[in-house]
């Protein structure tokens, strides 16, 4: 998370929470007034006109769970905004043409319940049908019921909601899933099955009737990680807090002794203790010449976790599409020598992306040579009619890349581009150009970039 490149408010907040970095959180709080709209809802980027009930509910909920403070004046404005949204005084349409208003209102009231500001009247316009709701809303409903005392038949409704969640939970060995998983990827609400998995662990740690299931849920949630992380920034933030709470409740025994890993004839150990490696250690092996078995053993107290990771550098040699197909065209605007690039040349980059389905919050990231300057963004004058229906919400001119953020990308093709000045000479090997759905990261596309040589 410390190297996560994108910069909307949700990702900045999630990064601070996942890293448990209070200094970074305070920095985000100093910036927060610029993200508030006139009705108390938070915007993804400061220059946007209206805020989002989804983002505001997330920030308030994750701050409470993390034990991080939102300045009182800002928190009160956000609470007023969410209350107004729940009551219908403040209207925000969904980013997707779907009936999700009840789900969003439940999430808003759940966030308010964490600060003692929820009441049954805020749900007057919501048809309470948790058996028809997505899993994320059922989890919100459980949290809301735990904290809102004036809801009629609260205990009965809480038991019913827990039964609905338990009936959807699928635990087999170390694997964890939900029977509703195919419909639970509400990416426009920043919800994914991984978010539901780690939030289920949070709920199970607090609920008395789930104590026996919590360790299996924890193992299953860990098993959902890919390459050391969950699928979205929100999942990683919630996951960090879930395992922090789980460890406090279920891993109180101090780990001591020695953990040994062996691969073939080679072995290495990590010794536990205050003066050795209280936070754990890393053991590395080179790839063996033939098939070998990795053996792990622990001698001593406690039960440490072991994460096994295999690393191999595989360069991208041809375009890859898993939801987005990218085409990149580079042309010269100003070129000193026709046959090669020189320092000071001006380059025009055109990016064409084909989306295979509708999606909210998509980023298109194109790397630039070190020291280069993006001097203009967007299509050239007169070519705007060919841009497609995707409209940039924000353009980030970073030192290492030019990034285009889109709040909503419909199925089809869109185009954008930028103008670049080559300021440094040298040979530049750049990472792939990548389009990615921020809250459904399995939807992405990449194309490799050739080595670029710039002469004096």
Secondary structure, 3 states (H helix, E strand, C coil): CCCCCCCCHHHHHHHHHHCCCHHHHHHHHHHHHHHECCCCCECCCCCCCCCEHHHHHHHHHHHHHHCCCCCHHHHHHHHHHHHHHHHCCCCCCCCCCCCCHHHHHHHHHHHHHCCCCCCHHHHCCCCCCHHHCCHHHHHHHHHHHHHCCCCCCHHHHHHHHHHHHHHHEEEECCEEEECCHHHCCCHHHCCCHHHHHHHHHHHHHHCHHHHHHHHHHHHHHHHCCECCECCCHHHHHHHHHHHHHHHHHHCCCCCCEEEEEEECCEEEEEEECCCCCCCCCCCCCCCCCCCCCEEEEEECCCCCCCCCCCCCCCCCCCCEEEEEEEEEEEEEEECCCCCCEECCCEEEEEEEEEECCCEEEEEEEEECCCCCEEEEECCCCCCHHHCCCCCEEEEEECCCEEEEEEEEECCEEEEEEEEEECCCCEEECCCCEEEEECCCCCCEEEECCCCEEEEC
